[in-house]
Amino acid sequence: MVVSSLVKNIKKINLIKDLYKKKNKMRNLLLFTLAINVVLNLTDLLNLKVKDMRENFLPYSTYVNVGKG
C-alpha cells in the first residue's frame, strides 16, 4: 500500500516545482500544481480529461487555450 502525505510547507512546494522545471518535466509540474490547487486524489487526477476541464471550468477557458492549437 502506498501512503501519501500532504505537502503543506510552501518552501517544499516551490522546491518540488523547481525540480520539475529544471528536469523539464512539464507534465509532472502541471499535474502537481493542479493536484495541490484543487486537492484531487491521484486516481481522480490521472483520470482527468480535457473535456472535464472544459465542462467544469468553462468561464476560465477564455483565458487558457486547453484545446488543440
C-alpha positions in Angstrom: 0.0 0.0 0.0 1.3 3.5 -0.9 0.9 6.1 1.7 1.0 9.8 0.7 1.1 12.9 2.8 0.1 16.4 2.2 2.8 18.9 1.4 1.8 22.0 3.4 5.1 23.9 3.5 5.2 26.5 0.7 9.0 26.2 0.5 8.7 22.4 -0.1 6.0 23.0 -2.7 8.3 25.6 -4.5 11.2 23.2 -4.3 9.2 20.4 -5.9 8.0 22.8 -8.7 11.6 24.0 -9.3 12.8 20.4 -9.5 10.2 19.6 -12.2 11.1 22.7 -14.1 14.8 22.0 -14.0 14.3 18.5 -15.2 11.9 19.8 -17.9 9.1 17.6 -16.6 6.2 19.9 -17.6 3.6 17.2 -17.4 4.5 16.4 -13.9 4.7 20.1 -13.0 1.2 20.6 -14.4 -0.2 17.5 -12.5 1.5 18.5 -9.3 0.3 22.1 -9.5 -3.3 21.0 -10.4 -3.3 18.5 -7.5 -2.2 21.0 -4.8 -4.6 23.6 -6.1 -7.8 21.5 -6.4 -7.0 18.8 -3.9 -7.7 15.8 -6.0 -6.5 12.3 -5.1 -4.1 10.7 -7.6 -6.7 8.4 -9.2 -9.1 11.2 -10.0 -6.2 13.4 -11.2 -4.9 10.8 -13.6 -8.4 10.1 -14.9 -9.0 13.8 -15.9 -9.7 14.6 -19.5 -9.5 17.9 -21.3 -13.3 17.5 -21.7 -13.7 17.5 -17.9 -11.7 20.8 -17.6 -13.8 22.4 -20.3 -17.1 21.4 -18.8 -16.2 22.3 -15.2 -14.2 25.4 -15.8 -15.9 27.0 -18.8 -15.6 30.6 -17.6 -11.8 30.2 -17.4 -11.5 28.6 -20.8 -11.5 32.0 -22.4 -8.2 32.7 -20.6 -6.4 29.4 -21.2 -6.4 27.5 -24.5 -7.0 23.9 -23.5 -7.8 22.6 -27.0 -5.7 21.7 -30.0 -3.8 24.7 -31.4 
